[in-house]
Amino acid sequence: MDALTIELARRGDREATARLLGSLADPLFRFCLSQLRHNEDRARDATQETALRVLRDLPGFRGDSRVETWAIGIALNVTREMRRKIDRVDTIKPDAMRMRLQPIAPDDASEQAEQQDVLRSVLNDLPDRQREAVVLRFFEDLSVEETAGVMKCATGTVKATVHQALRALRNRLTIRERTDPRP
């Protein structure tokens, strides 16, 4: 997002605000979806609440980080609040995962869908903090520093959390491969 649009939105310009929120909508929804166990209804609610908080807090945005990073930080707080309120057992809709994937051949579609299911399952098994760190670093493409800013922790904490999460993911995937009955 360009600096002029952000500044105009900070000053209350409706068109600039609409452009800003439009550019944030998909990344915020994708992030909220990943944090709320892929429940689309809750992700939509979290995205809407995040947008309201972005509008409310935009005049105070100082520009110390990218506006996208700042907004994802708000979304992280919203999703944490929502997770505290919801039951830990949540049903995952099979088609809910919306990750950025390369185009695939029709023959590979069922295999990729299966891989998405496995990835969604092992990500959901991670503790919340580890899942947050992995999603921010690898799905939202934030740097270690940006991730630390969003999570409000030190960069070393992000590195350690991501390392622990990746190790846990590798272990879970290895166990799945060993127990998979297919040839």
Backbone as JSON Lines, residues from 0, in Angstrom:
{"i":0,"aa":"M","n":[0.86,-1.16,0.0],"ca":[0.0,0.0,0.0],"c":[0.9,1.23,0.0]}
{"i":1,"aa":"D","n":[0.56,2.19,-0.83],"ca":[1.41,3.38,-0.95],"c":[1.16,4.35,0.22]}
{"i":2,"aa":"A","n":[2.18,5.13,0.51],"ca":[2.16,6.03,1.66],"c":[1.07,7.1,1.54]}
{"i":3,"aa":"L","n":[0.8,7.57,0.33],"ca":[-0.22,8.6,0.15],"c":[-1.6,8.07,0.53]}
{"i":4,"aa":"T","n":[-1.92,6.87,0.06],"ca":[-3.22,6.27,0.38],"c":[-3.35,6.09,1.89]}
{"i":5,"aa":"I","n":[-2.3,5.63,2.53],"ca":[-2.34,5.43,3.98],"c":[-2.56,6.77,4.69]}
{"i":6,"aa":"E","n":[-1.84,7.78,4.26],"ca":[-1.97,9.1,4.91],"c":[-3.38,9.67,4.7]}
{"i":7,"aa":"L","n":[-3.9,9.53,3.49],"ca":[-5.26,10.01,3.23],"c":[-6.28,9.25,4.08]}
{"i":8,"aa":"A","n":[-6.09,7.94,4.2],"ca":[-6.98,7.13,5.02],"c":[-6.88,7.55,6.49]}
{"i":9,"aa":"R","n":[-5.68,7.83,6.96],"ca":[-5.49,8.29,8.34],"c":[-6.26,9.57,8.59]}
{"i":10,"aa":"R","n":[-6.36,10.39,7.57],"ca":[-7.06,11.69,7.69],"c":[-8.56,11.56,7.45]}
{"i":11,"aa":"G","n":[-9.03,10.35,7.14],"ca":[-10.47,10.14,7.01],"c":[-11.01,10.13,5.6]}
{"i":12,"aa":"D","n":[-10.16,10.18,4.59],"ca":[-10.62,10.14,3.2],"c":[-11.3,8.78,2.94]}
{"i":13,"aa":"R","n":[-12.56,8.82,2.54],"ca":[-13.34,7.58,2.36],"c":[-12.8,6.68,1.25]}
{"i":14,"aa":"E","n":[-12.44,7.27,0.12],"ca":[-11.92,6.46,-0.99],"c":[-10.61,5.8,-0.62]}
{"i":15,"aa":"A","n":[-9.72,6.52,0.04],"ca":[-8.44,5.95,0.45],"c":[-8.66,4.86,1.5]}
{"i":16,"aa":"T","n":[-9.6,5.09,2.4],"ca":[-9.91,4.09,3.42],"c":[-10.46,2.83,2.77]}
{"i":17,"aa":"A","n":[-11.32,2.99,1.78],"ca":[-11.87,1.83,1.06],"c":[-10.76,1.05,0.34]}
{"i":18,"aa":"R","n":[-9.84,1.77,-0.29],"ca":[-8.71,1.1,-0.98],"c":[-7.84,0.35,0.03]}
{"i":19,"aa":"L","n":[-7.58,0.99,1.15],"ca":[-6.75,0.37,2.18],"c":[-7.41,-0.9,2.71]}
{"i":20,"aa":"L","n":[-8.67,-0.8,3.09],"ca":[-9.37,-1.98,3.61],"c":[-9.51,-3.07,2.54]}
{"i":21,"aa":"G","n":[-9.7,-2.65,1.3],"ca":[-9.78,-3.62,0.21],"c":[-8.49,-4.39,0.03]}
{"i":22,"aa":"S","n":[-7.37,-3.69,0.18],"ca":[-6.07,-4.36,0.02],"c":[-5.75,-5.28,1.19]}
{"i":23,"aa":"L","n":[-6.35,-5.02,2.34],"ca":[-6.1,-5.83,3.53],"c":[-7.06,-7.0,3.68]}
{"i":24,"aa":"A","n":[-8.18,-6.97,3.0],"ca":[-9.24,-7.95,3.23],"c":[-8.78,-9.4,3.07]}
{"i":25,"aa":"D","n":[-8.18,-9.74,1.93],"ca":[-7.78,-11.13,1.7],"c":[-6.69,-11.61,2.65]}
{"i":26,"aa":"P","n":[-5.61,-10.85,2.84],"ca":[-4.59,-11.32,3.78],"c":[-5.13,-11.46,5.21]}
{"i":27,"aa":"L","n":[-5.99,-10.55,5.62],"ca":[-6.55,-10.65,6.97],"c":[-7.46,-11.85,7.11]}
{"i":28,"aa":"F","n":[-8.3,-12.09,6.11],"ca":[-9.18,-13.26,6.17],"c":[-8.36,-14.54,6.2]}
{"i":29,"aa":"R","n":[-7.38,-14.63,5.32],"ca":[-6.53,-15.82,5.26],"c":[-5.84,-16.07,6.61]}
{"i":30,"aa":"F","n":[-5.33,-15.0,7.21],"ca":[-4.67,-15.13,8.5],"c":[-5.67,-15.56,9.58]}
{"i":31,"aa":"C","n":[-6.81,-14.89,9.64],"ca":[-7.83,-15.25,10.64],"c":[-8.29,-16.69,10.46]}
{"i":32,"aa":"L","n":[-8.46,-17.1,9.22],"ca":[-8.87,-18.47,8.94],"c":[-7.85,-19.46,9.5]}
{"i":33,"aa":"S","n":[-6.59,-19.19,9.3],"ca":[-5.55,-20.11,9.78],"c":[-5.5,-20.14,11.3]}
{"i":34,"aa":"Q","n":[-5.82,-19.05,11.94],"ca":[-5.75,-18.99,13.4],"c":[-6.99,-19.52,14.1]}
{"i":35,"aa":"L","n":[-8.09,-19.59,13.4],"ca":[-9.35,-20.03,13.99],"c":[-9.75,-21.42,13.5]}
{"i":36,"aa":"R","n":[-8.76,-22.25,13.34],"ca":[-8.96,-23.67,12.99],"c":[-9.81,-23.84,11.73]}
{"i":37,"aa":"H","n":[-9.66,-22.91,10.82],"ca":[-10.28,-22.95,9.49],"c":[-11.81,-22.94,9.53]}
{"i":38,"aa":"N","n":[-12.34,-22.26,10.54],"ca":[-13.77,-22.06,10.62],"c":[-14.07,-20.75,9.87]}
{"i":39,"aa":"E","n":[-14.69,-20.86,8.72],"ca":[-14.89,-19.71,7.85],"c":[-15.79,-18.65,8.47]}
{"i":40,"aa":"D","n":[-16.82,-19.06,9.19],"ca":[-17.71,-18.08,9.81],"c":[-16.97,-17.25,10.85]}
{"i":41,"aa":"R","n":[-16.2,-17.92,11.69],"ca":[-15.44,-17.2,12.71],"c":[-14.37,-16.32,12.06]}
{"i":42,"aa":"A","n":[-13.77,-16.81,10.99],"ca":[-12.74,-16.03,10.3],"c":[-13.34,-14.76,9.71]}
{"i":43,"aa":"R","n":[-14.55,-14.86,9.15],"ca":[-15.22,-13.67,8.62],"c":[-15.51,-12.67,9.76]}
{"i":44,"aa":"D","n":[-15.99,-13.19,10.9],"ca":[-16.25,-12.33,12.05],"c":[-14.97,-11.65,12.53]}
{"i":45,"aa":"A","n":[-13.89,-12.43,12.6],"ca":[-12.61,-11.88,13.06],"c":[-12.07,-10.84,12.08]}
{"i":46,"aa":"T","n":[-12.25,-11.1,10.79],"ca":[-11.8,-10.14,9.77],"c":[-12.58,-8.84,9.89]}
{"i":47,"aa":"Q","n":[-13.87,-8.95,10.1],"ca":[-14.7,-7.76,10.24],"c":[-14.31,-6.98,11.5]}
{"i":48,"aa":"E","n":[-14.11,-7.68,12.6],"ca":[-13.7,-7.01,13.84],"c":[-12.34,-6.35,13.67]}
{"i":49,"aa":"T","n":[-11.43,-7.04,12.97],"ca":[-10.11,-6.47,12.72],"c":[-10.23,-5.19,11.89]}
{"i":50,"aa":"A","n":[-11.07,-5.22,10.85],"ca":[-11.26,-4.03,10.01],"c":[-11.79,-2.86,10.83]}
{"i":51,"aa":"L","n":[-12.71,-3.13,11.73],"ca":[-13.25,-2.08,12.59],"c":[-12.16,-1.49,13.48]}
{"i":52,"aa":"R","n":[-11.3,-2.37,14.02],"ca":[-10.22,-1.88,14.88],"c":[-9.16,-1.13,14.07]}
{"i":53,"aa":"V","n":[-8.93,-1.58,12.84],"ca":[-7.98,-0.85,11.97],"c":[-8.52,0.55,11.73]}
{"i":54,"aa":"L","n":[-9.8,0.66,11.42],"ca":[-10.41,1.98,11.2],"c":[-10.32,2.84,12.45]}
{"i":55,"aa":"R","n":[-10.61,2.25,13.59],"ca":[-10.58,2.99,14.85],"c":[-9.17,3.48,15.19]}
{"i":56,"aa":"D","n":[-8.17,2.61,14.95],"ca":[-6.79,2.91,15.37],"c":[-5.94,3.55,14.28]}
{"i":57,"aa":"L","n":[-6.45,3.64,13.06],"ca":[-5.66,4.15,11.94],"c":[-5.09,5.55,12.18]}
{"i":58,"aa":"P","n":[-5.83,6.47,12.79],"ca":[-5.23,7.79,13.02],"c":[-3.96,7.73,13.88]}
{"i":59,"aa":"G","n":[-3.84,6.69,14.7],"ca":[-2.65,6.56,15.55],"c":[-1.54,5.75,14.92]}
{"i":60,"aa":"F","n":[-1.75,5.23,13.7],"ca":[-0.71,4.45,13.02],"c":[0.47,5.37,12.71]}
{"i":61,"aa":"R","n":[1.64,5.0,13.25],"ca":[2.82,5.87,13.12],"c":[3.69,5.51,11.92]}
{"i":62,"aa":"G","n":[3.47,4.36,11.32],"ca":[4.28,3.98,10.17],"c":[5.59,3.32,10.54]}
{"i":63,"aa":"D","n":[5.71,2.83,11.79],"ca":[6.93,2.15,12.2],"c":[7.1,0.8,11.51]}
{"i":64,"aa":"S","n":[6.01,0.27,10.98],"ca":[6.04,-0.99,10.23],"c":[5.14,-0.81,9.02]}
{"i":65,"aa":"R","n":[5.1,-1.83,8.17],"ca":[4.17,-1.78,7.05],"c":[2.75,-1.82,7.61]}
{"i":66,"aa":"V","n":[1.83,-1.2,6.94],"ca":[0.45,-1.18,7.4],"c":[-0.12,-2.6,7.42]}
{"i":67,"aa":"E","n":[0.32,-3.45,6.51],"ca":[-0.15,-4.83,6.48],"c":[0.3,-5.57,7.74]}
{"i":68,"aa":"T","n":[1.54,-5.36,8.14],"ca":[2.06,-6.01,9.35],"c":[1.31,-5.51,10.58]}
{"i":69,"aa":"W","n":[1.08,-4.23,10.64],"ca":[0.34,-3.62,11.74],"c":[-1.07,-4.21,11.82]}
{"i":70,"aa":"A","n":[-1.74,-4.33,10.68],"ca":[-3.11,-4.87,10.65],"c":[-3.13,-6.35,11.05]}
{"i":71,"aa":"I","n":[-2.14,-7.11,10.64],"ca":[-2.09,-8.52,11.04],"c":[-1.86,-8.63,12.54]}
{"i":72,"aa":"G","n":[-1.12,-7.7,13.11],"ca":[-0.97,-7.67,14.57],"c":[-2.31,-7.48,15.26]}
{"i":73,"aa":"I","n":[-3.13,-6.62,14.71],"ca":[-4.47,-6.42,15.25],"c":[-5.28,-7.7,15.08]}
{"i":74,"aa":"A","n":[-5.18,-8.33,13.91],"ca":[-5.9,-9.59,13.67],"c":[-5.45,-10.68,14.64]}
{"i":75,"aa":"L","n":[-4.17,-10.7,14.96],"ca":[-3.67,-11.69,15.91],"c":[-4.34,-11.49,17.27]}
{"i":76,"aa":"N","n":[-4.44,-10.25,17.71],"ca":[-5.11,-9.99,18.98],"c":[-6.59,-10.38,18.94]}
{"i":77,"aa":"V","n":[-7.25,-10.08,17.83],"ca":[-8.66,-10.43,17.69],"c":[-8.84,-11.95,17.73]}
{"i":78,"aa":"T","n":[-8.0,-12.67,16.99],"ca":[-8.16,-14.13,16.95],"c":[-7.8,-14.76,18.29]}
{"i":79,"aa":"R","n":[-6.82,-14.21,18.99],"ca":[-6.51,-14.72,20.33],"c":[-7.7,-14.55,21.26]}
{"i":80,"aa":"E","n":[-8.34,-13.38,21.2],"ca":[-9.53,-13.14,22.01],"c":[-10.64,-14.14,21.66]}
{"i":81,"aa":"M","n":[-10.83,-14.36,20.37],"ca":[-11.88,-15.29,19.94],"c":[-11.58,-16.71,20.39]}
{"i":82,"aa":"R","n":[-10.31,-17.12,20.27],"ca":[-9.95,-18.49,20.67],"c":[-10.18,-18.71,22.15]}
{"i":83,"aa":"R","n":[-9.97,-17.68,22.95],"ca":[-10.22,-17.82,24.39],"c":[-11.69,-18.05,24.66]}
{"i":84,"aa":"K","n":[-12.56,-17.56,23.79],"ca":[-14.0,-17.65,24.0],"c":[-14.62,-18.93,23.44]}
{"i":85,"aa":"I","n":[-13.94,-19.57,22.51],"ca":[-14.57,-20.71,21.84],"c":[-14.1,-22.02,22.44]}
{"i":86,"aa":"D","n":[-14.88,-23.02,22.22],"ca":[-14.55,-24.36,22.68],"c":[-13.32,-24.86,21.95]}
{"i":87,"aa":"R","n":[-12.42,-25.55,22.63],"ca":[-11.18,-26.05,22.02],"c":[-11.45,-27.12,20.96]}
{"i":88,"aa":"V","n":[-12.54,-27.82,21.04],"ca":[-12.85,-28.83,20.03],"c":[-13.66,-28.15,18.92]}
{"i":89,"aa":"D","n":[-13.07,-28.07,17.74],"ca":[-13.69,-27.35,16.63],"c":[-13.66,-28.25,15.4]}
{"i":90,"aa":"T","n":[-14.77,-28.34,14.72],"ca":[-14.83,-29.14,13.51],"c":[-14.26,-28.35,12.34]}
{"i":91,"aa":"I","n":[-13.41,-28.99,11.57],"ca":[-12.77,-28.34,10.43],"c":[-13.51,-28.75,9.16]}
{"i":92,"aa":"K","n":[-13.93,-27.78,8.4],"ca":[-14.57,-28.06,7.12],"c":[-13.49,-28.47,6.12]}
{"i":93,"aa":"P","n":[-13.7,-29.56,5.38],"ca":[-12.66,-30.06,4.49],"c":[-12.19,-29.06,3.44]}
{"i":94,"aa":"D","n":[-13.07,-28.18,2.99],"ca":[-12.66,-27.28,1.92],"c":[-12.28,-25.9,2.43]}
{"i":95,"aa":"A","n":[-12.06,-25.76,3.73],"ca":[-11.84,-24.44,4.3],"c":[-10.44,-23.88,4.09]}
{"i":96,"aa":"M","n":[-9.45,-24.72,3.87],"ca":[-8.07,-24.23,3.76],"c":[-7.91,-23.46,2.47]}
{"i":97,"aa":"R","n":[-7.46,-22.23,2.57],"ca":[-7.27,-21.37,1.4],"c":[-5.85,-20.85,1.41]}
{"i":98,"aa":"M","n":[-4.9,-21.68,1.06],"ca":[-3.51,-21.24,1.04],"c":[-3.11,-20.9,-0.38]}
{"i":99,"aa":"R","n":[-2.08,-20.09,-0.48],"ca":[-1.56,-19.74,-1.79],"c":[-0.81,-20.95,-2.33]}
{"i":100,"aa":"L","n":[-1.33,-21.52,-3.4],"ca":[-0.72,-22.7,-3.99],"c":[-0.49,-22.46,-5.47]}
{"i":101,"aa":"Q","n":[0.5,-23.14,-6.0],"ca":[0.78,-23.05,-7.42],"c":[-0.34,-23.76,-8.19]}
{"i":102,"aa":"P","n":[-0.62,-23.32,-9.41],"ca":[-1.61,-24.03,-10.22],"c":[-1.19,-25.48,-10.41]}
{"i":103,"aa":"I","n":[-2.18,-26.37,-10.43],"ca":[-1.86,-27.79,-10.53],"c":[-2.6,-28.42,-11.68]}
{"i":104,"aa":"A","n":[-2.05,-29.53,-12.14],"ca":[-2.7,-30.3,-13.19],"c":[-3.89,-31.04,-12.58]}
{"i":105,"aa":"P","n":[-4.94,-31.3,-13.36],"ca":[-6.11,-32.0,-12.82],"c":[-5.76,-33.36,-12.2]}
{"i":106,"aa":"D","n":[-4.75,-34.06,-12.75],"ca":[-4.37,-35.36,-12.21],"c":[-3.81,-35.24,-10.8]}
{"i":107,"aa":"D","n":[-3.22,-34.09,-10.49],"ca":[-2.6,-33.89,-9.19],"c":[-3.57,-33.32,-8.16]}
{"i":108,"aa":"A","n":[-4.78,-33.0,-8.57],"ca":[-5.72,-32.31,-7.67],"c":[-6.05,-33.14,-6.44]}
{"i":109,"aa":"S","n":[-6.34,-34.42,-6.6],"ca":[-6.71,-35.22,-5.43],"c":[-5.53,-35.39,-4.49]}
{"i":110,"aa":"E","n":[-4.34,-35.54,-5.04],"ca":[-3.15,-35.66,-4.2],"c":[-2.91,-34.36,-3.44]}
{"i":111,"aa":"Q","n":[-3.07,-33.23,-4.12],"ca":[-2.85,-31.95,-3.45],"c":[-3.91,-31.73,-2.38]}
{"i":112,"aa":"A","n":[-5.15,-32.1,-2.65],"ca":[-6.21,-31.95,-1.65],"c":[-5.88,-32.78,-0.41]}
{"i":113,"aa":"E","n":[-5.37,-33.97,-0.64],"ca":[-4.98,-34.83,0.48],"c":[-3.82,-34.19,1.26]}
{"i":114,"aa":"Q","n":[-2.86,-33.62,0.55],"ca":[-1.73,-32.96,1.22],"c":[-2.21,-31.75,2.02]}
{"i":115,"aa":"Q","n":[-3.18,-31.02,1.49],"ca":[-3.74,-29.88,2.22],"c":[-4.42,-30.36,3.51]}
{"i":116,"aa":"D","n":[-5.15,-31.47,3.42],"ca":[-5.8,-32.01,4.61],"c":[-4.78,-32.4,5.67]}
{"i":117,"aa":"V","n":[-3.71,-33.03,5.24],"ca":[-2.65,-33.43,6.18],"c":[-2.01,-32.2,6.79]}
{"i":118,"aa":"L","n":[-1.67,-31.2,5.97],"ca":[-1.05,-29.98,6.46],"c":[-1.98,-29.27,7.44]}
{"i":119,"aa":"R","n":[-3.23,-29.15,7.09],"ca":[-4.21,-28.49,7.97],"c":[-4.28,-29.22,9.31]}
{"i":120,"aa":"S","n":[-4.3,-30.52,9.26],"ca":[-4.4,-31.33,10.47],"c":[-3.18,-31.14,11.37]}
{"i":121,"aa":"V","n":[-1.98,-31.23,10.8],"ca":[-0.78,-31.1,11.64],"c":[-0.61,-29.66,12.13]}
{"i":122,"aa":"L","n":[-1.0,-28.67,11.34],"ca":[-0.94,-27.28,11.81],"c":[-1.91,-27.07,12.97]}
{"i":123,"aa":"N","n":[-3.1,-27.65,12.87],"ca":[-4.08,-27.49,13.94],"c":[-3.66,-28.19,15.22]}
{"i":124,"aa":"D","n":[-2.79,-29.19,15.11],"ca":[-2.3,-29.9,16.29],"c":[-1.25,-29.1,17.05]}
{"i":125,"aa":"L","n":[-0.66,-28.09,16.41],"ca":[0.38,-27.3,17.08],"c":[-0.24,-26.43,18.17]}
{"i":126,"aa":"P","n":[0.55,-26.12,19.21],"ca":[0.07,-25.13,20.18],"c":[-0.18,-23.8,19.45]}
{"i":127,"aa":"D","n":[-1.08,-23.0,19.98],"ca":[-1.49,-21.75,19.32],"c":[-0.29,-20.87,18.97]}
{"i":128,"aa":"R","n":[0.61,-20.67,19.9],"ca":[1.75,-19.76,19.67],"c":[2.63,-20.26,18.53]}
{"i":129,"aa":"Q","n":[2.87,-21.57,18.46],"ca":[3.69,-22.12,17.37],"c":[2.97,-21.97,16.04]}
{"i":130,"aa":"R","n":[1.66,-22.24,16.01],"ca":[0.89,-22.1,14.77],"c":[0.91,-20.64,14.3]}
{"i":131,"aa":"E","n":[0.76,-19.7,15.24],"ca":[0.81,-18.28,14.89],"c":[2.14,-17.95,14.23]}
{"i":132,"aa":"A","n":[3.23,-18.39,14.82],"ca":[4.56,-18.07,14.3],"c":[4.76,-18.65,12.91]}
{"i":133,"aa":"V","n":[4.36,-19.89,12.7],"ca":[4.52,-20.54,11.39],"c":[3.68,-19.83,10.33]}
{"i":134,"aa":"V","n":[2.45,-19.53,10.66],"ca":[1.56,-18.87,9.68],"c":[2.1,-17.48,9.32]}
{"i":135,"aa":"L","n":[2.53,-16.73,10.32],"ca":[3.05,-15.4,10.04],"c":[4.31,-15.46,9.18]}
{"i":136,"aa":"R","n":[5.23,-16.35,9.51],"ca":[6.5,-16.44,8.78],"c":[6.34,-17.01,7.38]}
{"i":137,"aa":"F","n":[5.6,-18.1,7.25],"ca":[5.61,-18.83,5.98],"c":[4.37,-18.63,5.12]}
{"i":138,"aa":"F","n":[3.25,-18.32,5.7],"ca":[2.05,-18.12,4.89],"c":[1.8,-16.64,4.62]}
{"i":139,"aa":"E","n":[2.17,-15.8,5.58],"ca":[2.02,-14.36,5.39],"c":[3.32,-13.71,4.95]}
{"i":140,"aa":"D","n":[4.4,-14.48,4.85],"ca":[5.71,-14.02,4.36],"c":[6.26,-12.84,5.15]}
{"i":141,"aa":"L","n":[6.05,-12.83,6.45],"ca":[6.62,-11.77,7.27],"c":[8.05,-12.15,7.65]}
{"i":142,"aa":"S","n":[8.89,-11.15,7.8],"ca":[10.26,-11.39,8.25],"c":[10.23,-11.78,9.73]}
{"i":143,"aa":"V","n":[11.36,-12.24,10.25],"ca":[11.45,-12.56,11.67],"c":[11.14,-11.31,12.5]}
{"i":144,"aa":"E","n":[11.68,-10.18,12.08],"ca":[11.45,-8.94,12.81],"c":[9.98,-8.53,12.78]}
{"i":145,"aa":"E","n":[9.35,-8.65,11.61],"ca":[7.93,-8.3,11.51],"c":[7.08,-9.26,12.34]}
{"i":146,"aa":"T","n":[7.42,-10.54,12.3],"ca":[6.69,-11.53,13.09],"c":[6.83,-11.21,14.57]}
{"i":147,"aa":"A","n":[8.03,-10.85,15.0],"ca":[8.25,-10.48,16.41],"c":[7.4,-9.27,16.78]}
{"i":148,"aa":"G","n":[7.31,-8.31,15.87],"ca":[6.5,-7.13,16.13],"c":[5.03,-7.48,16.28]}
{"i":149,"aa":"V","n":[4.54,-8.34,15.4],"ca":[3.13,-8.73,15.46],"c":[2.85,-9.53,16.73]}
{"i":150,"aa":"M","n":[3.75,-10.45,17.06],"ca":[3.55,-11.31,18.23],"c":[3.96,-10.64,19.54]}
{"i":151,"aa":"K","n":[4.55,-9.45,19.43],"ca":[5.01,-8.69,20.6],"c":[5.99,-9.5,21.45]}
{"i":152,"aa":"C","n":[7.04,-9.97,20.78],"ca":[8.08,-10.72,21.46],"c":[9.42,-10.44,20.78]}
{"i":153,"aa":"A","n":[10.48,-10.98,21.32],"ca":[11.81,-10.78,20.75],"c":[12.01,-11.64,19.5]}
{"i":154,"aa":"T","n":[12.92,-11.22,18.63],"ca":[13.19,-11.99,17.42],"c":[13.72,-13.38,17.77]}
{"i":155,"aa":"G","n":[14.5,-13.48,18.83],"ca":[15.0,-14.79,19.26],"c":[13.86,-15.72,19.66]}
{"i":156,"aa":"T","n":[12.83,-15.16,20.25],"ca":[11.66,-15.96,20.63],"c":[10.95,-16.48,19.38]}
{"i":157,"aa":"V","n":[10.85,-15.62,18.37],"ca":[10.22,-16.06,17.11],"c":[11.03,-17.2,16.5]}
{"i":158,"aa":"K","n":[12.35,-17.02,16.43],"ca":[13.2,-18.06,15.84],"c":[13.05,-19.37,16.6]}
{"i":159,"aa":"A","n":[13.06,-19.31,17.93],"ca":[12.94,-20.53,18.73],"c":[11.56,-21.16,18.55]}
{"i":160,"aa":"T","n":[10.53,-20.34,18.52],"ca":[9.16,-20.85,18.37],"c":[8.98,-21.51,17.01]}
{"i":161,"aa":"V","n":[9.48,-20.86,15.96],"ca":[9.39,-21.43,14.61],"c":[10.18,-22.74,14.55]}
{"i":162,"aa":"H","n":[11.36,-22.75,15.14],"ca":[12.18,-23.96,15.15],"c":[11.44,-25.1,15.85]}
{"i":163,"aa":"Q","n":[10.86,-24.83,17.0],"ca":[10.1,-25.85,17.73],"c":[8.9,-26.33,16.91]}
{"i":164,"aa":"A","n":[8.22,-25.39,16.27],"ca":[7.05,-25.74,15.47],"c":[7.43,-26.61,14.28]}
{"i":165,"aa":"L","n":[8.51,-26.24,13.58],"ca":[8.93,-27.03,12.42],"c":[9.38,-28.42,12.84]}
{"i":166,"aa":"R","n":[10.05,-28.51,13.98],"ca":[10.46,-29.83,14.48],"c":[9.21,-30.68,14.79]}
{"i":167,"aa":"A","n":[8.22,-30.06,15.44],"ca":[6.99,-30.77,15.76],"c":[6.26,-31.19,14.49]}
{"i":168,"aa":"L","n":[6.22,-30.3,13.49],"ca":[5.57,-30.65,12.22],"c":[6.28,-31.81,11.55]}
{"i":169,"aa":"R","n":[7.63,-31.75,11.51],"ca":[8.4,-32.86,10.92],"c":[8.1,-34.17,11.63]}
{"i":170,"aa":"N","n":[8.08,-34.14,12.95],"ca":[7.8,-35.35,13.72],"c":[6.41,-35.89,13.42]}
{"i":171,"aa":"R","n":[5.44,-35.01,13.38],"ca":[4.06,-35.46,13.11],"c":[3.93,-36.01,11.69]}
{"i":172,"aa":"L","n":[4.58,-35.35,10.75],"ca":[4.51,-35.84,9.37],"c":[5.24,-37.18,9.22]}
{"i":173,"aa":"T","n":[6.35,-37.35,9.91],"ca":[7.09,-38.61,9.87],"c":[6.25,-39.74,10.46]}
{"i":174,"aa":"I","n":[5.59,-39.45,11.57],"ca":[4.72,-40.46,12.19],"c":[3.59,-40.82,11.24]}
{"i":175,"aa":"R","n":[3.0,-39.83,10.6],"ca":[1.92,-40.1,9.64],"c":[2.4,-40.98,8.48]}
{"i":176,"aa":"E","n":[3.61,-40.67,7.97],"ca":[4.15,-41.47,6.86],"c":[4.35,-42.92,7.28]}
{"i":177,"aa":"R","n":[4.84,-43.13,8.5],"ca":[5.08,-44.49,8.98],"c":[3.78,-45.26,9.18]}
{"i":178,"aa":"T","n":[2.73,-44.57,9.56],"ca":[1.45,-45.25,9.83],"c":[0.52,-45.26,8.65]}
{"i":179,"aa":"D","n":[0.9,-44.62,7.55],"ca":[0.04,-44.57,6.34],"c":[0.04,-45.95,5.69]}
{"i":180,"aa":"P","n":[-1.13,-46.57,5.56],"ca":[-1.2,-47.93,5.01],"c":[-1.02,-48.01,3.49]}
{"i":181,"aa":"R","n":[-1.0,-46.85,2.81],"ca":[-0.87,-46.9,1.35],"c":[0.55,-47.29,0.96]}
{"i":182,"aa":"P","n":[0.72,-47.93,-0.22],"ca":[2.05,-48.34,-0.68],"c":[2.92,-47.17,-1.05]}
